[in-house]
Amino acid sequence: MAGGSIAANIHLEGDKKPMQGRADIQARRLKLKELMPDVELMQKTLGEMNGDAELRGSGNSVAALLGNSNGNLKLLMNDGLVSRNLMEIVG
């Protein structure tokens, strides 16, 4: 994906009410320009991104699980260039 790789370990406990879930995700060497090729602001972006996410949540739908999840997100970009407008949007 986007010239790199994404690995994920997702665990859902359907016997709990509401369902509980956790996700551990690792992204490596994602080329930012290729990540969103149809977004004009991304076409001026250079570099690769690495990241890790650890999320825990509960809910009976994907939206509910993500909506009340807690965790950590770490992103690292080496030798890259991100436009000021994109940084303002991300914010």
N, C-alpha and C positions, 0 to 999 in steps of 0.2 A: 504494500500500500504506500503510495506516494514515494516510491523508491526505497522504502525502509520496511520495518516489520512492527506488528503489534501482536503481543501475546497477552492472553487474559485467562484468569482462573475465576470462574463465577460459581458461587455456591448459594443455592436457594433452599430454605427450609419451609416446605409447604405444609408441614404438620403444625406449624405455629399460626396463631391467629392474632394479629395479621401476619402474613408471611414475612419472614426475615431473610435478608440476603446480604451477601458481601461480594465485592469484586476487587481483585488485585490485577492491575493492568500495567504493562510495560510497553512503551513505545520507543523504538530505536531508529535513528538515522532517517527521520521523516523529512523530506524536502518540502519546505513550506510552500513554494510556488506550485508544486504538484498536489498539495493537500486540498486546495480549493481552486482549481484551474479556472472556474467561471467568475471568480471574484476579482475585479480589476485591481483593488488595493493589494492583493496578494501577489500580483505579477511583478511588483517592484520589490518584493521581498527576496532576500538571498539567505542561504544557509540551511543548516539541518537542525532538527529539534529532537531531543531525547526527553522522556518523561516517565514518571511513575505515578499511579493513582491507587489509593487504598480507600474504598468507600464501604460504609455499612449503613443499612437502612431497613425500614419495615414498611409494608403496605401490600395491598392486594392487586396492584398493577405496576407496570414499569414506571409510569408517571409518579405514582405514590411512593415507590421505593426510592426513586431519584429525588423526589421533592422534599423528603425529610431525611435524606442521607447525610452523614457526617463522615469526615475522613481527612486525608491528606492528598495534596496534589503538588508534585514537584516537576518543574520544567526547566530545561537547560538548553541554551542555544549557543553554539560555538561559531565564531568567525562569520557572523551573520549581520544582516541589515534589515531592519523593520521600519516601515514608513511611520512618521509621526501621526498621521491620520489613523492608521491602523491601531497604534498604541492608544489613542484617545478613544476609539471605539471599544477596544478590549477593556480599557480602563480602570 
